[in-house]
């Protein structure tokens, strides 16, 4: 039995909304995989202005909602459940369109009803337990609500007994609109994966996978010692002067640039590793610290570090920021004041500076100059920027577990200084 004419248009809309849900959840998964380094939606553009200082840290935000304590159900992530829900619903609607089997329509209605009930639970968690919202999660919640409403309308029309004189289409003709909708969806999905699935903060699973040797251009020779490598994607940075006015430790001839966001877990891990590297290579290298706010809510911390540049407590403040790292991305004024006081700085003076547009502007200019330099020299070929980035004498270190170890980094620095007993890492410059 074909789909009744009185509900045919609603059935197609339901199918389209279900596929839109697949797109939203896929995009959410891509951003979660990158640690939401580009913001909740993945389209964040960090404007380093005084207004940005007023943006509250994402207390939980997408990170905590999508990957935090309440991110799973029965051991499976809500992102995966959401994808299964939308795909399952789309398949039920496609089956109903092909044969008009009312059992499939009823199953679809039950599916949508359960999805709506679970969505209410998730929204309640965000509102009353977590205390913050995930933009993409709320977008998905709106789509589930729309699907539930559309199913109610479809059911009411089905029960109304309204007559249509138009002859029912053949199965092939009935599926043509669905094919068009699916084609548009496929194009959008491929575009999203291509644009949003780029370089970002590596979660542990990806970092472990990255230990395998990447395919290298023919101009690159295998790095030694085994597992230690520079990233062949990045051309060497010939002029490091844009970074060498930043706070530094050590006095050796090798320049090591550490680019980080104090809210980035992998930056925290690398920063801790570098403590041992600095102790081992303090006579061979100078380590420059370059904060780079990936999100507007991190600008307050970057400006605070710019304010602390002239003090001996700068690196202590960096350590404090990493020690206080949590699921939020940024710090409240109270947290900034406490962190400054903890390392012997004047916390109230810091907050007064951040809240005065004229006083804070020179520090925002410093942050902006650093950010421009990072974008100019350390953007990936696709234009994306991720943290952490470590640059040794102009060459970008591979962001893999195999390379970002105390032993490997110490070896690479000693190679660059010409003080290592091991063979020098034979990585030619990328042309």
C-alpha positions as CSV (number, residue, x, y, z in Angstrom):
1,X,0.0,0.0,0.0
2,X,1.5,3.4,-1.0
3,X,1.9,6.2,1.4
4,X,-1.5,8.1,1.6
5,X,-1.4,11.4,-0.3
6,X,-2.7,13.3,2.7
7,X,0.5,12.5,4.6
8,X,3.0,12.2,1.8
9,X,4.5,15.7,2.2
10,X,4.9,15.3,6.0
11,X,6.6,11.9,5.5
12,X,9.2,13.5,3.2
13,X,9.8,16.4,5.7
14,X,10.3,13.8,8.5
15,X,12.9,12.0,6.4
16,X,14.7,15.3,5.6
17,X,14.7,16.4,9.3
18,X,16.1,12.9,10.3
19,X,19.0,13.3,7.9
20,X,19.6,16.8,9.1
21,X,19.9,15.3,12.6
22,X,22.5,12.9,11.3
23,X,24.4,15.9,9.9
24,X,24.2,17.8,13.3
25,X,25.3,14.8,15.4
26,X,28.1,14.0,13.0
27,X,29.3,17.6,13.2
28,X,29.1,17.3,17.0
29,X,31.2,14.2,17.0
30,X,33.8,15.8,14.8
31,X,34.1,18.8,17.2
32,X,34.2,16.5,20.2
33,X,37.0,14.6,18.5
34,X,38.9,17.8,18.2
35,X,38.3,18.7,21.9
36,X,36.0,21.6,20.7
37,X,39.2,23.5,19.8
38,X,37.2,25.7,17.4
39,X,34.4,26.4,19.8
40,X,31.1,24.5,20.3
41,X,30.0,24.9,16.7
42,X,33.4,24.5,15.2
43,X,33.1,27.9,13.5
44,X,34.6,30.0,16.2
45,X,36.6,33.0,15.2
46,X,38.7,34.4,18.1
47,X,38.5,38.2,18.1
48,X,41.1,39.5,20.6
49,X,39.3,42.6,21.9
50,X,38.3,44.0,25.2
51,X,34.7,42.8,24.5
52,X,36.0,39.3,24.3
53,X,37.2,39.5,27.9
54,X,33.6,39.6,29.0
55,X,32.8,36.2,27.4
56,X,32.2,33.8,30.3
57,X,34.2,30.6,30.3
58,X,32.3,27.7,29.0
59,X,31.6,26.2,32.4
60,X,31.0,22.7,31.2
61,X,29.7,23.9,27.8
62,X,30.0,21.5,24.9
63,X,33.0,19.8,26.4
64,X,31.3,18.8,29.6
65,X,27.9,18.1,28.0
66,X,29.2,16.0,25.1
67,X,32.2,14.4,26.8
68,X,31.8,14.8,30.5
69,X,30.2,12.8,33.4
70,X,26.7,12.7,31.7
71,X,27.9,12.1,28.2
72,X,27.2,8.3,28.2
73,X,24.1,6.1,28.5
74,X,24.6,2.4,29.2
75,X,28.3,2.8,28.4
76,X,27.7,4.3,25.0
77,X,28.1,8.0,24.2
78,X,25.0,10.1,23.7
79,X,26.6,11.2,20.4
80,X,26.5,7.5,19.2
81,X,23.0,7.1,20.5
82,X,21.9,10.2,18.6
83,X,23.4,9.0,15.4
84,X,21.7,5.6,15.8
85,X,18.4,7.4,16.5
86,X,18.5,9.6,13.4
87,X,19.8,6.9,11.1
88,X,17.2,4.4,12.4
89,X,14.4,6.9,12.0
90,X,15.5,7.7,8.4
91,X,15.6,4.0,7.5
92,X,12.1,3.5,9.0
93,X,10.8,6.4,6.9
94,X,12.5,5.1,3.8
95,X,10.9,1.7,4.3
96,X,7.5,3.3,4.9
97,X,7.9,5.4,1.7
98,X,8.8,2.3,-0.4
99,X,5.9,0.1,0.7
100,X,3.5,2.2,2.8
101,X,3.6,-0.4,5.6
102,X,1.8,1.2,8.5
103,X,3.7,-0.9,11.0
104,X,6.9,1.0,10.0
105,X,5.1,4.4,10.4
106,X,3.9,3.3,13.9
107,X,7.4,2.1,14.7
108,X,8.8,5.5,13.5
109,X,6.2,7.3,15.8
110,X,7.3,5.2,18.8
111,X,11.0,5.9,17.9
112,X,10.3,9.6,17.8
113,X,8.4,9.5,21.1
114,X,11.2,7.8,22.9
115,X,13.7,10.1,21.4
116,X,11.7,13.1,22.5
117,X,11.4,11.8,26.1
118,X,15.2,11.2,26.3
119,X,15.8,14.6,24.8
120,X,13.8,16.2,27.6
121,X,16.0,14.3,30.1
122,X,19.2,15.6,28.4
123,X,17.9,19.2,28.3
124,X,17.0,18.9,32.0
125,X,20.5,17.7,32.8
126,X,22.0,20.7,31.0
127,X,19.6,23.1,32.7
128,X,19.6,21.8,36.3
129,X,22.6,19.5,36.8
130,X,25.5,20.5,34.5
131,X,24.4,24.2,34.5
132,X,25.5,25.0,31.0
133,X,24.4,24.2,27.4
134,X,25.9,22.6,24.3
135,X,24.8,24.6,21.3
136,X,24.9,21.6,18.9
137,X,23.2,19.3,21.5
138,X,20.4,21.9,21.8
139,X,20.1,22.1,18.1
140,X,19.7,18.3,18.0
141,X,17.0,18.6,20.8
142,X,15.1,21.1,18.6
143,X,15.2,18.7,15.7
144,X,14.0,15.8,17.9
145,X,11.1,18.0,19.1
146,X,10.2,18.9,15.5
147,X,10.2,15.2,14.5
148,X,7.9,14.4,17.4
149,X,5.5,17.2,16.4
150,X,5.6,16.1,12.7
151,X,4.8,12.5,13.7
152,X,1.8,13.8,15.7
153,X,0.6,15.8,12.7
154,X,1.1,12.9,10.4
155,X,-0.8,10.5,12.7
156,X,-3.7,13.0,13.0
157,X,-4.0,13.3,9.2
158,X,-3.8,9.6,8.8
159,X,-6.7,9.2,11.2
160,X,-8.7,12.0,9.6
161,X,-9.9,10.0,6.7
162,X,-9.3,12.9,4.3
163,X,-9.8,11.8,0.7
164,X,-7.5,12.7,-2.3
165,X,-8.4,12.0,-5.9
166,X,-4.8,11.8,-7.1
167,X,-3.7,8.3,-8.1
168,X,-1.0,6.8,-5.9
169,X,2.5,6.9,-7.4
170,X,4.5,3.8,-8.2
171,X,7.2,2.7,-5.7
172,X,9.9,4.0,-7.9
173,X,8.2,7.4,-8.3
174,X,7.5,7.6,-4.6
175,X,11.2,7.2,-3.8
176,X,12.5,9.8,-6.2
177,X,12.0,12.8,-3.7
178,X,13.7,10.7,-1.0
179,X,16.6,10.1,-3.4
180,X,16.9,13.9,-4.0
181,X,16.9,14.6,-0.3
182,X,19.5,11.9,0.4
183,X,21.7,13.3,-2.4
184,X,21.7,16.8,-0.9
185,X,22.4,15.3,2.5
186,X,25.3,13.3,1.2
187,X,26.9,16.4,-0.3
188,X,26.5,18.3,2.9
189,X,27.9,15.5,5.0
190,X,31.0,15.1,2.8
191,X,31.5,18.9,2.9
192,X,31.2,18.9,6.7
193,X,33.6,16.1,7.2
194,X,36.1,17.8,4.9
195,X,35.8,21.2,6.5
196,X,35.2,20.3,10.2
197,X,37.2,17.1,10.4
198,X,40.6,18.9,10.1
199,X,43.5,19.2,12.5
200,X,42.5,19.8,16.1
201,X,43.3,18.9,19.6
202,X,44.1,15.1,19.5
203,X,42.2,12.9,22.0
204,X,44.1,10.0,23.5
205,X,42.8,7.5,21.0
206,X,44.0,9.5,18.0
207,X,47.2,10.3,19.7
208,X,47.9,6.6,20.2
209,X,47.1,5.9,16.5
210,X,49.4,8.7,15.5
211,X,52.4,6.7,16.8
212,X,52.6,4.9,13.6
213,X,54.9,6.5,11.1
214,X,53.1,8.9,8.8
215,X,53.6,8.7,5.1
216,X,56.4,11.1,4.3
217,X,57.3,13.0,1.1
218,X,60.1,11.5,-0.9
219,X,62.3,14.4,0.1
220,X,62.2,13.3,3.8
221,X,64.5,10.7,5.2
222,X,63.4,8.5,8.2
223,X,64.0,10.4,11.5
224,X,66.3,8.9,14.1
225,X,66.2,8.0,16.9
226,X,63.2,5.8,15.9
227,X,59.8,7.4,16.6
228,X,61.1,10.9,17.0
229,X,60.1,13.1,14.1
230,X,59.4,16.6,12.8
231,X,56.0,17.2,11.2
232,X,56.5,17.0,7.4
233,X,53.3,19.0,6.8
234,X,54.9,22.2,8.0
235,X,57.7,24.1,6.2
236,X,60.5,25.3,8.5
237,X,60.0,28.7,10.1
238,X,62.9,30.8,8.9
239,X,62.4,33.8,11.1
240,X,61.6,33.2,14.7
241,X,61.9,36.8,15.8
242,X,58.1,37.1,16.1
243,X,58.3,34.7,19.1
244,X,61.6,35.5,20.7
245,X,60.3,38.6,22.6
246,X,58.2,36.3,24.7
247,X,59.1,35.2,28.3
248,X,61.8,32.5,28.2
249,X,63.9,30.2,30.3
250,X,67.3,28.9,29.4
251,X,70.1,30.6,27.5
252,X,71.2,28.1,24.9
253,X,71.5,28.7,21.1
254,X,68.6,26.4,20.2
255,X,65.3,28.2,20.1
256,X,62.3,26.2,21.3
257,X,58.9,27.7,20.9
258,X,56.0,26.3,23.0
259,X,52.6,27.4,21.7
260,X,49.8,26.5,24.0
261,X,46.3,27.3,25.3
262,X,46.2,26.9,29.1
263,X,42.8,25.1,28.8
264,X,44.1,22.4,26.4
265,X,44.7,19.0,28.1
266,X,47.4,18.0,25.6
267,X,49.1,21.3,26.1
268,X,49.1,20.6,29.8
269,X,50.7,17.1,29.2
270,X,53.4,18.6,26.9
271,X,54.1,21.4,29.4
272,X,54.7,18.8,32.1
273,X,57.0,16.8,29.8
274,X,58.9,20.0,29.0
275,X,59.9,20.5,32.6
276,X,62.2,17.5,32.4
277,X,63.4,18.5,29.0
278,X,64.3,22.0,30.2
279,X,66.3,20.6,33.1
280,X,68.3,18.4,30.7
281,X,68.9,21.0,28.0
282,X,69.2,24.3,29.9
283,X,72.6,24.9,28.4
284,X,71.6,24.0,24.9
285,X,68.3,25.7,24.4
286,X,66.1,28.7,25.2
287,X,62.4,27.9,25.7
288,X,60.0,30.7,24.6
289,X,56.4,30.6,26.0
290,X,53.6,31.7,23.5
291,X,50.0,31.6,24.8
292,X,47.5,31.2,22.0
293,X,43.8,31.4,23.0
294,X,41.8,29.0,20.9
295,X,38.5,30.4,22.1
296,X,37.2,33.9,23.2
297,X,36.7,32.7,26.7
298,X,40.5,32.0,27.0
299,X,41.5,35.5,26.1
300,X,41.3,36.6,29.8
301,X,44.0,34.0,30.7
302,X,46.2,35.1,27.7
303,X,45.9,38.7,28.7
304,X,46.7,37.8,32.3
305,X,49.9,36.1,31.1
306,X,50.8,39.2,29.0
307,X,50.2,41.3,32.2
308,X,52.6,39.0,34.1
309,X,55.4,39.0,31.5
310,X,57.6,41.4,33.3
311,X,57.4,39.6,36.6
312,X,59.3,36.5,37.8
313,X,56.0,34.9,38.4
314,X,55.0,34.5,34.7
315,X,55.9,30.8,34.5
316,X,54.3,30.2,37.9
317,X,51.1,31.6,36.6
318,X,51.2,29.3,33.6
319,X,51.6,26.4,36.0
320,X,48.7,27.6,38.0
321,X,46.5,27.8,34.9
322,X,47.4,24.2,34.0
323,X,46.9,23.0,37.5
324,X,43.4,24.5,37.5
325,X,42.4,23.1,34.1
326,X,39.0,21.5,34.1
327,X,36.2,20.8,31.6
328,X,35.4,24.5,31.2
329,X,37.4,26.6,28.7
330,X,38.5,29.7,30.5
331,X,38.5,31.1,34.0
332,X,36.2,33.4,35.9
333,X,37.6,36.7,37.4
334,X,37.6,35.1,40.8
335,X,39.6,32.2,39.5
336,X,42.1,34.5,37.8
337,X,42.5,36.5,41.0
338,X,43.1,33.4,43.1
339,X,45.7,32.1,40.6
340,X,47.6,35.4,40.5
341,X,47.6,35.6,44.3
342,X,48.8,32.0,44.5
343,X,52.1,32.9,42.7
344,X,52.7,36.2,44.6
345,X,51.1,38.5,42.0
346,X,48.5,41.2,42.9
347,X,45.2,39.5,42.0
348,X,43.0,42.5,42.6
349,X,45.3,44.6,40.4
350,X,45.1,42.1,37.6
351,X,41.3,42.1,37.7
352,X,41.2,45.9,37.8
353,X,43.4,45.9,34.7
354,X,41.3,43.4,32.8
355,X,38.1,45.3,33.6
356,X,39.5,48.7,32.4
357,X,39.4,48.9,28.6
358,X,42.2,51.4,28.4
359,X,44.5,49.7,30.8
360,X,44.0,46.2,29.3
361,X,44.5,47.2,25.7
362,X,48.3,47.0,25.6
363,X,48.1,43.5,26.9
364,X,45.5,42.5,24.4
365,X,47.8,43.9,21.7
366,X,50.5,41.6,22.9
367,X,48.1,38.6,22.7
368,X,47.0,39.7,19.3
369,X,50.6,40.0,18.0
370,X,51.4,36.5,19.3
371,X,48.2,35.1,17.7
372,X,49.0,36.7,14.4
373,X,52.5,35.2,14.4
374,X,51.0,31.7,15.2
375,X,48.5,32.1,12.3
376,X,51.2,33.3,9.9
377,X,53.8,30.6,10.6
378,X,52.0,27.7,12.2
379,X,48.7,27.3,10.3
380,X,48.2,23.9,8.7
381,X,47.9,23.8,4.9
382,X,44.1,23.7,5.3
383,X,44.3,26.9,7.4
384,X,43.5,25.2,10.7
385,X,45.4,25.9,13.9
386,X,45.7,23.4,16.8
387,X,47.6,23.3,20.0
388,X,50.0,22.4,21.3
389,X,52.7,23.3,18.8
390,X,56.4,22.8,19.6
391,X,59.0,24.3,17.3
392,X,62.7,23.5,17.6
393,X,65.0,25.8,15.6
394,X,62.2,26.6,13.2
395,X,61.0,23.0,12.6
396,X,57.6,21.9,13.9
397,X,57.8,18.8,16.0
398,X,55.4,16.0,15.1
399,X,52.4,15.9,17.5
400,X,52.5,12.2,18.3
401,X,52.9,10.2,21.5
402,X,56.1,8.7,20.1
403,X,57.7,12.1,19.7
404,X,56.3,14.2,22.6
405,X,58.3,12.3,25.2
406,X,61.1,13.7,27.4
407,X,63.6,11.4,25.8
408,X,62.7,12.3,22.2
409,X,62.5,16.0,22.8
410,X,65.7,16.1,24.7
411,X,67.4,14.2,21.8
412,X,66.0,16.5,19.1
413,X,67.2,19.6,21.0
414,X,70.6,18.0,21.5
415,X,70.7,17.1,17.8
416,X,69.9,20.7,16.9
417,X,72.7,21.9,19.2
418,X,75.1,19.4,17.8
419,X,75.8,18.0,21.3
420,X,74.2,14.6,20.9
421,X,76.2,11.4,20.7
422,X,73.4,9.8,18.7
423,X,73.0,10.3,14.9
424,X,71.4,13.6,14.0
425,X,67.7,13.3,13.0
426,X,68.0,13.3,9.2
427,X,64.8,15.3,8.3
428,X,65.4,17.6,5.4
429,X,63.5,20.9,5.1
430,X,60.2,20.8,3.4
431,X,60.4,22.9,0.2
